[in-house]
Structure formats: structure tokens, C-alpha cells
């Protein structure tokens, strides 16, 4: 990979910088215990996360108006509750959703950002809602990124190609091949590569990559390895 061509690193936030499962499963454990549910917190989280992606894909494909990240999270939560036969009121769902305000980051993130900061623009490119991203960057990641770009500006979730093109060309004023997408979600890496980005797959979860010709330029286990590869 020719690193000298890369000017900006665009980071996925959810699951890449922020540890979703590690942050939310303790809340789920308390919630499910109170409900007397049989499903484990880890199993519920896997079902919820998978359903959330379906909700996002449906939201983009139906094209009735962009619902927003937290709304697809809520819909997926309700679906997963119903899947497991757990009766919950709307107020209980609303109360539980506040757990998303307290997401924690992976410990390898900030030291790597410090190392990368002098060589690249560091940018969030996320499916999250703008106000939510601002809160998370300021209060949970506690890092001042060069830009925070939400798919809300495009009206479609990643991996829609318009997201990556908008971020590179309209917001960062760069060619797509001057941007490198950093994500722990393989669909995100694939989508970015299909649009001409360079890409790093942070395989935090030791999952297989997409069966796709659009392969990452580099695969790493965490942000420490990412910084090693890019510097």
C-alpha cells in the first residue's frame, strides 16, 4: 500500500472505536434478569446487532426517508425482544436506550490516534445521528477529530456509495483514493473499497471477510497494529 497517497483516515465509530457489546451487555444482563428471560445477554446482543443491520438496509432500500441510527437501533431492540418473547412497554424501551449514551471506547484507540495525528486528517464517518456523534466524540471518545461526518447528510446508511463519495469529495475536498476507511465492519470496508477508497479492516472480532473482490488494503487486529501499518 502506497501510504504517501493517503491524506485522511475515515473511522467507523460503532464497533470500531466504541466497544458496543462490551458497553451494552452489562445493561442487558440486568434488564433480562429483571424480565426473567432465558436468553443470555451475549446471545441477545448478537441477535440485536444483526437485526439492526437489517433495519438499516431496509431503511435505505425502501427510501421513505432516512429514519436515523438510533431509531433503527430501537426498532431492532423491539424486534429482538419480540423474538425472545419478552414483554416490554414503550417506556421501558425508551429508558433502556439511554444506555447508548454511555458507550465506552476500546483502550487501544487513543494511543493510536495520538500516533496517527501528525500524518493524517482523522475523521469520523458514521451511520450515527449528528447530535449523537457529537456527544460520543466529545464525552466518550474525548478526541477532537478533524471532522465528524454523519450519513444523515446523504440520507442513506453505509455501505451506500453516496456516503463515501460525499465524505471524500464534498466534505474533505479529496479524491476518493486519498481516503482510507478504517472499520471493524467488513461491509463498511467493502463499500468503501467499491467507491475507490483505500481501506483497513480492523478485525476485532476475528470474523471472516465478505466474499467480495473489494478486499482491504490491510487487515489488523486492533488500532495498535493499524498505527504500525500506517506509519
C-alpha positions in Angstrom: 0.0 0.0 0.0 1.4 3.4 -1.0 0.9 5.3 2.2 2.1 8.7 0.8 -1.1 9.0 -1.3 -3.4 8.8 1.8 -4.4 12.1 3.4 -7.4 11.3 5.5 -8.4 8.3 7.7 -12.2 8.0 8.0 -13.1 6.0 11.0 -16.2 4.0 11.6 -17.4 4.6 15.2 -19.7 1.9 16.3 -17.9 -1.3 16.9 -14.6 0.1 15.7 -13.7 2.9 18.1 -16.5 2.2 20.6 -17.0 -1.2 22.2 -20.7 -1.7 21.7 -21.0 -5.3 23.0 -18.7 -4.7 26.0 -20.6 -1.5 26.8 -24.2 -2.8 26.4 -24.2 -6.4 27.6 -23.9 -5.4 31.3 -27.0 -3.3 31.0 -28.7 -6.2 29.1 -27.8 -8.6 31.8 -29.6 -6.5 34.4 -32.6 -5.9 32.1 -33.0 -9.6 31.1 -32.7 -10.8 34.7 -35.4 -8.4 35.8 -37.6 -9.8 33.0 -36.9 -13.4 33.9 -35.7 -14.0 30.3 -34.0 -17.2 29.3 -31.8 -15.7 26.6 -28.2 -14.8 27.6 -27.0 -11.2 27.3 -24.4 -12.2 24.7 -26.9 -14.1 22.6 -29.4 -11.2 22.8 -26.8 -8.7 21.7 -25.8 -10.8 18.7 -29.4 -11.0 17.6 -30.0 -7.3 18.2 -26.9 -6.2 16.3 -27.7 -8.5 13.4 -31.3 -7.2 13.3 -30.1 -3.6 13.4 -28.2 -4.0 10.2 -31.3 -5.4 8.5 -33.2 -2.4 9.8 -30.6 -0.1 8.3 -30.6 -1.8 4.9 -34.4 -1.8 4.8 -34.4 1.9 5.7 -32.1 2.7 2.8 -33.8 0.4 0.2 -37.4 1.5 0.9 -36.4 5.2 0.6 -39.3 6.6 2.5 -37.0 9.0 4.4 -33.9 8.4 6.5 -35.0 7.3 10.0 -31.7 7.8 11.7 -29.3 5.5 13.5 -30.9 5.4 17.0 -34.4 4.8 15.5 -33.1 1.7 13.7 -31.4 0.6 17.0 -34.8 1.0 18.8 -36.7 -0.9 16.1 -34.1 -3.7 16.2 -34.4 -3.8 20.0 -38.1 -4.2 19.9 -37.8 -6.9 17.2 -35.3 -8.9 19.3 -37.5 -8.5 22.4 -40.4 -10.0 20.5 -38.2 -12.7 19.0 -37.4 -13.9 22.5 -41.0 -13.5 23.8 -40.1 -10.7 26.2 -42.9 -8.3 27.0 -41.8 -4.7 27.4 -43.5 -1.3 27.4 -42.6 1.6 25.2 -41.4 3.5 28.3 -39.1 0.6 29.3 -37.6 0.5 25.8 -37.0 4.3 25.9 -35.3 4.0 29.3 -33.0 1.2 28.2 -32.0 3.2 25.1 -30.2 5.6 27.4 -27.5 3.0 27.8 -26.3 4.0 24.4 -25.2 7.4 25.8 -22.6 5.7 28.0 -20.7 3.7 25.3 -17.0 3.1 26.1 -14.1 3.0 23.7 -11.6 0.3 23.1 -8.4 1.0 25.1 -6.1 0.8 22.1 -7.8 3.7 20.3 -6.5 6.9 21.9 -2.8 5.9 21.9 -3.1 5.1 18.2 -4.9 8.3 17.4 -2.1 10.2 19.1 0.5 8.5 16.9 -1.5 9.0 13.6 -2.5 12.6 14.3 0.5 14.3 12.8 0.4 12.3 9.5 -3.2 12.2 8.6 -6.6 14.0 8.9 -8.6 12.0 11.4 -12.3 11.9 10.6 -15.4 10.1 11.9 -17.6 8.7 9.1 -20.5 7.1 10.8 -24.1 5.9 10.4 -24.8 7.8 13.6 -27.1 10.8 14.0 -25.2 14.2 14.1 -26.0 15.2 17.7 -25.3 11.7 19.0 -21.9 11.6 17.2 -21.0 15.0 18.7 -21.9 13.7 22.2 -19.9 10.5 21.7 -16.8 12.2 20.3 -16.7 14.8 23.0 -17.8 12.9 26.1 -17.0 9.2 25.4 -14.0 9.2 23.0 -12.8 12.6 24.2 -10.9 13.3 21.0 -11.1 16.4 18.7 -11.5 14.9 15.2 -10.8 17.0 12.1 -14.4 16.4 11.0 -17.4 14.3 12.1 -19.5 13.2 9.1 -22.9 11.6 9.5 -24.7 9.7 6.8 -27.7 11.9 7.7 -26.3 14.4 5.3 -26.8 11.9 2.5 -30.0 10.2 3.7 -28.7 6.6 3.4 -26.7 4.3 5.6 -23.4 2.8 4.8 -22.4 1.0 2.6 -24.4 3.2 0.2 -21.8 4.6 -2.3 -23.1 8.1 -1.9 -21.9 8.2 1.7 -18.2 7.6 0.8 -18.2 9.9 -2.2 -19.9 12.7 -0.2 -17.4 12.4 2.6 -14.3 12.4 0.4 -15.3 14.9 -2.3 -17.9 17.2 -0.7 -16.6 17.4 2.9 -12.9 16.6 2.8 -12.3 18.0 -0.7 -10.2 15.0 -1.5 -10.1 12.3 -4.2 -11.6 9.0 -3.0 -8.2 7.2 -3.3 -6.8 9.8 -0.9 -9.1 8.5 1.9 -8.6 5.3 3.9 -11.7 3.8 5.6 -11.0 2.2 8.9 -13.7 -0.2 10.1 -14.3 -3.3 12.1 -17.4 -3.9 9.9 -16.4 -5.8 6.8 -19.5 -4.5 4.8 -18.1 -1.0 5.5 -14.7 -1.8 4.2 -16.2 -3.5 1.1 -18.4 -0.4 0.4 -15.5 2.0 0.7 -13.3 -0.1 -1.5 -16.0 -0.3 -4.1 -16.0 3.5 -4.2 -12.3 3.8 -4.7 -11.2 4.3 -1.1 -8.2 2.6 0.5 -9.3 0.6 3.5 -8.2 -1.1 6.7 -10.2 -3.9 8.2 -9.8 -3.9 12.0 -10.8 -7.5 12.6 -11.5 -7.1 16.3 -14.0 -10.0 16.4 -12.0 -12.5 14.3 -14.8 -12.7 11.7 -14.5 -13.8 8.1 -14.4 -11.1 5.4 -17.0 -10.6 2.7 -16.9 -12.9 -0.3 -16.1 -9.9 -2.5 -13.5 -8.7 -4.9 -13.2 -5.5 -2.9 -10.6 -6.5 -0.4 -9.0 -4.4 2.3 -5.5 -3.0 1.7 -4.5 -4.1 5.2 -6.1 -6.2 7.9 -5.1 -5.7 11.5 -6.3 -6.9 14.9 -6.6 -3.5 16.6 -5.6 0.1 16.5 -2.0 -0.6 17.7 -1.4 -2.7 14.6 -3.2 -0.1 12.5 -0.8 2.7 13.6 2.2 0.3 13.0 0.9 -0.4 9.4 0.3 3.3 8.5 3.4 4.9 10.0 
